[in-house]
Amino acid sequence: MSGPVAFVRMRRLPALCCLAMMIALGGCSPDETPPPPVVVSPSPSPAAARFFVEPDAPAVQQVATWETEGRFSDATALRRIAESPTAVWFANADPGFQDKARQLVAAATADGRTAVLVPYWVPQRDCGGHSGGGAPDAAAYRTWITELAAAVRGSSAVVILEPDAIPHLIDGCVSGPVADERYQLLSEAVAAFKQEPLAKVYLDAGNPGWIKDVGRVAEALERAGVRQADGFSLNVANFETTDDNIIYGTAVSDRLGGLPFVIDTSRNGNGPAPVDAQDAEGHWCNPPGRALGPSPTTQTGTPRVDAFLWIKRPGESDGPCLPDAPPAGQWWPEYALGLATN
């Protein structure tokens, strides 16, 4: 999973005409003809405004660096990431996280756009995996989530709540009293963010390659308070195809009375890597040959799919699962370039 990213104001990139098309139609690159508009889904879209493009994201800085170094072709390719809206993760309680959240939604509002935030600090996060960590206890998490929700109050925002937290409840990684506590914490977190009527909250539900029993996923979502949320999210930091996510999400939604969902399409352009029995981790941790997926948009053309979003920042590592891979959440320019050129 990705980690937090600093939010700093910076100059905008050029190629504004491409950015305008991307915002209006859902995606383009400097040498592509924009696709024709599609019919907007009849389901409620998350804050139907355009999504916010973070002006000082790592890809933005990398483009500037490569231009300075004369790597113009690589810089042009990387603009496909730098000029696309991606989520901002909140994964620790470092001093100033509330200010960072306030600055983020304020900048998005001033731009007439909508910020996407990912709270990612639930206790026993990632079950000790590459992105392990989280709050030390329930009390610390309650304080943190209350402060984060208060920081974005008064503005529209899309909130993707605690990636993987629910699937880890289902697969047994979190069980017993700790599981009961997690369900309660997730339900309270939904309620905290929904005190702002403009906020759209989606509880994460994993991906089609993880928990196959959609009935169990729906039951867990229900217990975690999804009825008070705006729906659920799928494929965060994963590579499953958009079509497979739509099929899977619709099956989960059927068991929840038609609740909508959003899909992380940041890295699913080539679908998932083959599963290697000798190295199953390589299926999801920095697999080579992957590609950017559909650009962020609310114009999905698919009932119940509120949006395609880039929730995992393309180019941030999944963890040190390869000899040259940085820790989870750290920017990896060459991997980003692969995604942009594949």
RAJO-V261801 format. One record per backbone hydrogen bond with DSSP energy under -1.0 kcal/mol. NH is the residue of the N-H (numbers start at 0). CO is the residue of the C=O. If there is no record, write none. Layout:
<<NH:CO> <NH:CO>>
This chain:
<<18:14> <19:15> <20:16> <21:17> <22:18> <23:19> <24:20> <25:21> <31:28> <48:46> <51:113> <56:53> <60:56> <61:57> <62:58> <63:59> <64:60> <65:61> <66:62> <67:63> <68:64> <70:65> <71:69> <74:70> <75:71> <76:72> <77:73> <78:74> <79:76> <80:77> <81:77> <82:78> <83:80> <86:309> <87:115> <89:117> <96:93> <99:95> <100:96> <101:97> <102:98> <103:99> <104:100> <105:101> <106:102> <107:103> <108:104> <109:105> <110:106> <111:108> <112:107> <113:49> <116:157> <117:87> <119:89> <124:132> <126:123> <127:124> <128:125> <131:128> <134:120> <140:136> <141:137> <142:138> <143:139> <144:140> <145:141> <146:142> <147:143> <148:144> <149:145> <150:146> <154:151> <157:114> <158:199> <159:116> <160:201> <161:118> <164:161> <167:163> <168:165> <169:165> <170:166> <173:167> <179:175> <180:176> <181:177> <182:178> <183:179> <184:180> <185:181> <186:182> <187:183> <188:184> <189:185> <190:186> <191:187> <192:188> <193:189> <195:192> <198:195> <199:156> <201:158> <202:230> <203:160> <204:232> <209:206> <213:211> <216:212> <217:213> <218:214> <219:215> <220:216> <221:217> <222:218> <223:219> <224:221> <225:220> <227:224> <229:200> <231:259> <232:202> <233:261> <234:205> <237:234> <244:240> <245:241> <246:242> <247:243> <248:244> <249:245> <250:246> <251:247> <252:248> <253:249> <255:252> <257:252> <260:303> <261:231> <262:306> <263:233> <264:308> <268:290> <270:267> <278:275> <281:278> <282:279> <283:280> <284:280> <291:338> <292:264> <296:307> <299:297> <304:301> <305:260> <305:303> <307:296> <308:262> <315:312> <316:329> <320:318> <324:321> <328:316> <329:326> <331:314> <335:331> <336:332> <337:333> <338:334> <339:335> <340:336> <341:337>>
